[in-house]
Amino acid sequence: MSAKRVVHQTVFGRILGRVALVEKHEMAAVIAAFLLFFFVLGGYFCVRPVRETIGTILGRDRVADLYLWTWVGSIAIIPIFGWLVARLRRSIFLPLIYGFVAVSLVVIGIVLRANEGSIAVGQFFYVFISILALFLTSVFWAFLLELFDSAQVKRLFGVIAAGGTAGALAGPGITYLTVSTLGNSGVLFVGAAMFAVAIICQQALLRIWKARTDSPRDERAIGGNPFAGFWLVLRSPYLLAIALFVVLLASANTFLYFEQLRLVKETFADTQERTRVFAALDWTVQGLTIVCQLFLTGRVASRLGLSVLLAIVPVIMIFGFLSLAAVGTFAVLAVVFVLRRVGEYAFVRPGREILFSRVDNETKYKAKNVVDVPVYRASDAITAQVSKVLEGGALGASAVALIGAVVATAWAVNGWWLGKRSDQSVSSAASRR
């Protein structure tokens, strides 16, 4: 290794350590995780604007119905993933997942290129991507919870999450610049390429995981029942409380999402222009999020505790929904949308992952996926149908926004309680050592 490269790494490490409280022996794992998350979320957010555009083509009613199919698909994927976890080593099934996604995006892109207006293809793609979004993120964090201990989780998850945000920033930017040339189907090929690179990053992180000598890691398959995740959640009051947090989070997000579909469709007539709008919103969100993750997330979690980390966004959403009820314009929606997603990525998502740092490996891989995917999508599906009924009846968009404010209030209370319980549990464990 050249002296220049050593100096570069030392300077980079010093900057990263100063910004994110990363210790020297953690640097390689943090950088590998950062890059892996960059390409995973970069690939997803590259194709996400295409999903949103397809949603505007399908219409609110069809999208509301697709939430039910997404829920069904998210339930079906749990025993499949449980089977993989039970029988395959992490070094096999983790890269396999990213390879499957890359191939799937290529196939869907080819089909969409032949007929972009196909309702059937659009519906399948919408459901596929909606399941994928939650599942990939859940699997990524489950592995990191196995790699880092509770104290490291609080310090490091912010900067690692910033890797995903950087990818989520790059993805929409690529889409914005290329969709006019490549078309919506071509964007899927770009997303597939990013998932292919994610396989290489995952292999690098697995090598670091296996090489740990201070705490030997057992790389054998976890074993157990493929359906165990469901029973683990139902038996644990703590996991049920986390599930309630996810239900309230998803419900508030879904109310806002359907208002977004309505206002974007009314404001922008051209479908490619809608894709650019969604990409621009994503780009804005990720740019603000990465600043918060690098400078705020770890410090808030370590110094103010999980309660603050988990309750910030619900409180913001209370005022956001009240603003939409009073002034339901696209400009107001854009501000609320950006604040909600910045807060979710910078504070809520890392906070949710930290809640799982105290559980065993089977719970991290199996029960966590139940909470993150089918529970989340069940909330989406039910809230979508409720929103559809409410706006189709006597209640208008303002009344639905007020209901969203009530949901956000319950979400804030639940998040505060969960954070307090988790912080107290960690403190008690530390005092006994």
Order of alpha helices (4+ residues) and beta strands (2+ residues): alpha-alpha-alpha-alpha-alpha-alpha-alpha-alpha-alpha-alpha-alpha-alpha-alpha-alpha
